[in-house]
């Protein structure tokens, strides 16, 4: 039981004394970076899906359209 109490005490000490928490401004800036990066990645995935025609609808993508013209 003493070991568990010591462990919990060390965890609390580390969280409150040794961890450097970001300021509210730094946290907001990081959130904006994550939001922009997520939007860019989702746009790239949508663009690849649209180009290669991976969706299940009647649209076969730009490559499917080109293949249909060729063949």
Secondary structure, DSSP 8 states (H G I E B T S, - for coil): -HHHHHHHHHHHHIIIII-----HHHHHHHHHHHHHHHHHHHHHHHHHHHHHT-SSSS--HHHHHHHHHH-
